[in-house]
Amino acid sequence: MNVDLHCHSTASDGALAPAALVARAYENGVRVLALTDHDTIEGLEEARAAAVALDMQLINGIELSCTWGGATIHILGYGFNVDARPLLDAIEQLHTGRWLRAEEISRKLAMKGMPGALEGARAVQQALGDSGNAPARPHFADFLINEGFVKDRAEAFRKWLGAGKLGDVKQHWPTLEDTVATLRAAGAWVSLAHPSHYDFTRSKRRRLVADFIEAGGHAIEVVNGLQPADQVGSLAILAREFGLLVSAGSDFHAPGAWSEIGVYRPLPEDLPPLWGRFKHDQPTAV
């Protein structure tokens, strides 16, 4: 694919520095790229410099955490003003919250005989590339591997860090409505990330999409890496029903992981791609 609108660098929980990520995307044929790190735009400047050198188009991107229906939901924003005060304020609040979450994960792991997790996870993070952001669960997983508490990331998440486990610390994220409003105020195009990843019934997922549209969302991510083809089909039906734009991307985090940059299932040809708007119309802020 020559477009990838979902990937992560060492600015959040990815394994490659922004410049290295851009270079890998270029080698894989990507010419339009959005770096969508979790709750930060820290990597955009480095990524843009690398993209300019390769004559690639880099779209300002971010993946913001929020809550809806008692669950954590991720919202993708594209093409926004990086200096927009509402967005910067929201990122700062999320930055603080992520550090508090990391400290709580470390405290809980220590109670189970695994001390030093925050320092260890931070060391893993810094070995990949220094970042002022809090270590994420993949960094904690690698700490547990390094200390011999688990054999691999799968075991780390299955026993300690996955949904419902001791390290699954619930964070007080902003609401979906507030998050979409923040992105719209920054002039962003807004897409609902990987709707099939949430453990919802079909009717609840449909309500999520309806509420997302009501909040001001523009698109849904119909294709996320090599997700099952039936999920792509179900999301395509939702996009057609609601008349939505669609986004797609690899959700790349690291070489050798579940996805590769620039690689994802084909987007159904009848759906209107969000990236067709990036060179032309600008969204209207609310």
N, C-alpha and C positions, 0 to 999 in steps of 0.2 A: 504493500500500500504506500502511496506517496503522501498520505495525510495521517497524522497520529495526534489525537487530541486528548490523550490521557497517559501520563507517565510521571515518574517520581525520581528525584535525585537525592543526593546526600543532604540537601537542605531539609528534607523530612525523613522518610524511611526507605529511601532508595540506596543502592550500593555504589552508584557512579556519581562523580562530581558533575555539575551541570555541563561543563564543556565536554567532558568525556561522553556524557549521554547524548549530546547533540551530534558529536562525531559518529557515534554508533548508529544513531538514527539516519544520518546521511549515508553511511556505508550500506544501510539496509534499504536505501531508496526513498526515504522520507524527505519531502521537500517543504511541507507545511507541518510545523510542530508546535504543540502547546505543552509547556512544562506546567504540570498541575500538582505541585507539592501540597501536602496537607497543611492547611492553616498558615501558610507562609508564602511570601514572594521573594524570599532571601536569595534564591538561586537565579532569578530572572536576568539580572545584569550580566552575570558571567555567561549564561546561556545565550543571551542576545549577541554578545561580542563574538562568540563562537559561531553562531548562525550567520551573522553578517559576513564573516570570513569565508564561509562556505556557500554564500549566496542562497541561503535558506530563508524562508519566512517563519519567524518565531512569533507566535500569538501569546500575549500575556495570559497566563492561566493560573488557576488555584482550585483546590478542592477543599471546601469548607465543611466542617462538622456542624450538625445541628440535630434537633430532636423533633420527632413527630410520632404521635401515637405511642409514646413510651419507648421508642426505639431511636438509636442513633442513625441518622441519615446523612449522606454525603451529597453536596451540591457543587457542581462545576461551574466556574465563572470564566469567561473568555473576553479578551479585547477591552479590558477595563482600563481606567486611568489609575496608574500605580500611585499617584499622589492624592487620590480621593480620601478625604478625611474620614468619612464613615467606614471605609474599608480598612484603613490603617488602625482606627480605633478598635474595630472588631478583631483584627489580627492580634493586636496587643492583648486583648482580653483572653483570646484563645491561647496565646503564648504562655500567659500566666497560669491558665487552667491546666495546660499540658504539663508544666513543671510540677504543679501540685499533684497531678495524677501519677507522674513518674515517682515522686516521693512516696506516695501511698502504695504503689506496686512494690517498691523496694521494702517498705515497712512490712507488708504482708508476707513477702517471700522470706524475710529475716525471721519472722515468727515461725516459719516452717523449717528453720535450720539452713537457710540459704542467705547468709549475710553479705553485705557489700554489693548488692545488686545495682543500685543506682550508679555507684562509682564504676562498676564493671561494665554496665551498659553504656555509660558515657565514654569509657575507654574504647569500646567497640565502635561507637559512633565517631569518635575523633580519629580513629585509625582509618576510617573511610574518607574523612574530610571534615575539618572542624566546622561546627555549626553552633550558633547560639541557642538553637531550639532544644527542647527536652528530648531525651531518648525515647523512642517508641517501642512498642512491644516486640518487633523483630530484633531490636538491639538487646532487649532483656533476654530474648530467646537465645541469642548467640552467647550472651554471658553464661546462661545456664549450661550450654554446650561446652564452653571453654572450661567451666569449673567441674564438669563431669556429672552434673545433676541429671542431665538428659542426653540422649544420643544424637538427636537432631531437632530441627525446628518443629517438625510435625509432632513429636513427643512433647516438646515444650508447650505448644499450644493445647494439645490434648489434655495434658495433666495440670498445667498451671496458668496459661495465659489466654486460652480461648474463651468463647462466649460462655458465660455462667461459671467460669473457673475463678480461683482465688485472685489471679492477676487481672481479671476483667473488671477494672475499676470504672464505675460509671461516673462520667464527667457531666457537669452542668453546662451543656452546650446551649447556645441560643436556639430559639424556635426556628422552624422552617420558614415561617412568614418573615421573621426578622432577618434571616440570612439572605433570602431572596431580595428583600428590600435593600439590604446593604449593597449587594452586588448591582442591583439596578441603579442605585444612587451613584455608583462608580462608573456607570455607563457600560455595564457588562451584558453580554449574551449569557443566559443562564440555562444550564442543563442538569437534569436529575441523573446522578451517577448510578450506574449498574442497578436498576430497579429489581432485577431478579435475585440479587445477592441477599436481599432482606428476607427473613423467614416469615413471609406473609402469605395468607391465603390469596387467591386470585381476586376476590372482592375487595380485600383490604389494600392490595396493591393498586387496584383501580381507584380507590378512594384517595390514596397517596398522590397519584397522578392528577386527579381532579383538584385536590387541595394545592398542589404545586402550581397548577395553571392559575388557580384563583389568586395565589400569592404573587403571580407575575412571571412565572417561568416560561421559557421559550421552547425548550427542547427536552427530549429524553435520550439517554445513552442506550441505543438499541443494541449496539455491539460492543462487548467488553472482552477483549482478548479472544481466546478460543472457547468461550462459554458454549454450552450445548446448543445445537442448532434449533431445538424446539423452543428455547428461551428467546432466541432472536426472533423466531416467528411470532411468539406471543407478544413481545414488546412491539414488533412491527404492527400488529393488529391494534394495539393501544395507540400508537402514533397516528395511524390512519383514522381511528375513531375520533380522536381529539384534535386532529388537524395540526399536529405538532411538527416542528423541525426535529431533526435527529442528529445525534453526535455518535462518534465511534472512536475507539482507541485500544491500544494494547494493554493499558494499565501496567506497563512495565515497571518493575522494581529492581531486578538484578539479573545479570547473565546466568543462564542455567535454571532460572526459576520457572514459574508456571507460564509466563508469557515472554515474548521477545518484542523489542521495540519495532514498530512498523508491521507487526504480524497480528491479524485478527480476522474473524470470519467476514465474508463479504456482506456489505450493506444491501438490503433489497433495493433494486433499481428504481422503484417508484417512489421512494421516500425522499423528501427534500433535505439535503445535508446542510447542517448549520454552517459549515465552513464556506459555503457559497456566499454567505453574507459578509465575511470578514473584509473583503476588499471594497465593499460597496456601502450599503446602508449601515447606519449606526443605530443601536437600540435607543429607545427613549427612556431616560431616567424618570423615576417617580419621586 
